[in-house]
Amino acid sequence: MKKILTIYYSRDGENYWNGEIRTLAEGNTKIAAEYIQEAVGGDIFRVETEKDYPEKYLDCIEAAKKELREHARPQLRKWPEDLDSYDIIFIGYPNWWGTLPMVMYNLLEKSPLKGKTVIPFCTNEGSGMGSSERALGLLCRGCRILPGLSVKGCETQQRKEEIQNWAKESVQK
Ligand SMILES: Cc1cc2nc3c(=O)[nH]c(=O)nc-3n(C[C@H](O)[C@H](O)[C@H](O)COP(=O)(O)O)c2cc1C
């Protein structure tokens, strides 16, 4: 049996949601990640940054833009354990300025996943996966990277079945 891990980053709080700023009790990527784990089983790991991002959406996008420009590598509060034991890793993240949040760069640069199957999923407000798949190609060298799934954040709950079917089909590939 293949061992599966779903790793994701998601930020609760104020966000841009269906054309307006809203406070989300649970981030969109977290919801999608939980659907995936429910569909395919395995373990789930939430990436958290040591330093919180600003609560206000507009402040957060500025902080994230600065990190992107500076190639920042925010620290994780906790690191996933025993990555070596997994065969399939789903990697979930919101699209931040067209790519993965910088904390995911930090995680993936320091966690060689060579030889594993990597399956990305990305929530966003319309830019799809942006350049994140290209970035993953560089960050996950030597991995088999399957086609990712892009979900518009505000549609996450209504697309539950589609997300779960995609996840189940992906692990069969
Ligand atoms: C810092 C920041 C940057 C973002 N940049 C983009 C973007 O470039 N393109 C886009 O479509 N959505 C962008 N968004 C919207 C998020 O990708 C979207 O709301 C996502 O579903 C949030 O996931 P989460 O709730 O799991 O954090 C951005 C949101 C934030 C907070």
Ligand as a Chemical Component Dictionary entry (heavy atoms), coordinates in Angstrom:
data_LIG
# 
_chem_comp.id                   LIG 
_chem_comp.type                 NON-POLYMER 
_chem_comp.pdbx_formal_charge   0 
_chem_comp.three_letter_code    LIG 
# 
loop_
_chem_comp_atom.comp_id 
_chem_comp_atom.atom_id 
_chem_comp_atom.alt_atom_id 
_chem_comp_atom.type_symbol 
_chem_comp_atom.charge 
_chem_comp_atom.model_Cartn_x 
_chem_comp_atom.model_Cartn_y 
_chem_comp_atom.model_Cartn_z 
_chem_comp_atom.pdbx_ordinal 
LIG C1  C1  C 0 -0.788 37.429 0.056  1  
LIG C2  C2  C 0 -1.826 37.008 -0.939 2  
LIG C3  C3  C 0 -1.544 37.020 -2.302 3  
LIG C4  C4  C 0 -2.483 36.551 -3.215 4  
LIG N1  N1  N 0 -2.173 36.543 -4.552 5  
LIG C5  C5  C 0 -3.057 36.027 -5.446 6  
LIG C6  C6  C 0 -2.745 35.962 -6.831 7  
LIG O1  O1  O 0 -1.670 36.366 -7.276 8  
LIG N2  N2  N 0 -3.677 35.407 -7.664 9  
LIG C7  C7  C 0 -4.886 34.950 -7.217 10 
LIG O2  O2  O 0 -5.663 34.456 -8.022 11 
LIG N3  N3  N 0 -5.196 34.997 -5.896 12 
LIG C8  C8  C 0 -4.327 35.530 -5.015 13 
LIG N4  N4  N 0 -4.644 35.564 -3.670 14 
LIG C9  C9  C 0 -5.906 34.974 -3.220 15 
LIG C10 C10 C 0 -5.656 33.580 -2.637 16 
LIG O3  O3  O 0 -4.873 32.784 -3.502 17 
LIG C11 C11 C 0 -6.967 32.851 -2.396 18 
LIG O4  O4  O 0 -7.822 33.627 -1.616 19 
LIG C12 C12 C 0 -6.733 31.499 -1.714 20 
LIG O5  O5  O 0 -7.858 30.678 -1.873 21 
LIG C13 C13 C 0 -6.400 31.651 -0.231 22 
LIG O6  O6  O 0 -6.206 30.376 0.323  23 
LIG P1  P1  P 0 -6.214 30.141 1.908  24 
LIG O7  O7  O 0 -7.587 30.587 2.367  25 
LIG O8  O8  O 0 -6.040 28.682 2.044  26 
LIG O9  O9  O 0 -5.081 30.917 2.478  27 
LIG C14 C14 C 0 -3.745 36.088 -2.761 28 
LIG C15 C15 C 0 -4.043 36.131 -1.393 29 
LIG C16 C16 C 0 -3.106 36.574 -0.486 30 
LIG C17 C17 C 0 -3.447 36.610 0.987  31 
# 
loop_
_chem_comp_bond.comp_id 
_chem_comp_bond.atom_id_1 
_chem_comp_bond.atom_id_2 
_chem_comp_bond.value_order 
_chem_comp_bond.pdbx_ordinal 
LIG C1  C2  SING 1  
LIG C2  C3  SING 2  
LIG C2  C16 DOUB 3  
LIG C3  C4  DOUB 4  
LIG C4  N1  SING 5  
LIG C4  C14 SING 6  
LIG N1  C5  DOUB 7  
LIG C5  C6  SING 8  
LIG C5  C8  SING 9  
LIG C6  O1  DOUB 10 
LIG C6  N2  SING 11 
LIG N2  C7  SING 12 
LIG C7  O2  DOUB 13 
LIG C7  N3  SING 14 
LIG N3  C8  DOUB 15 
LIG C8  N4  SING 16 
LIG N4  C9  SING 17 
LIG N4  C14 SING 18 
LIG C9  C10 SING 19 
LIG C10 O3  SING 20 
LIG C10 C11 SING 21 
LIG C11 O4  SING 22 
LIG C11 C12 SING 23 
LIG C12 O5  SING 24 
LIG C12 C13 SING 25 
LIG C13 O6  SING 26 
LIG O6  P1  SING 27 
LIG P1  O7  DOUB 28 
LIG P1  O8  SING 29 
LIG P1  O9  SING 30 
LIG C14 C15 DOUB 31 
LIG C15 C16 SING 32 
LIG C16 C17 SING 33 
# 
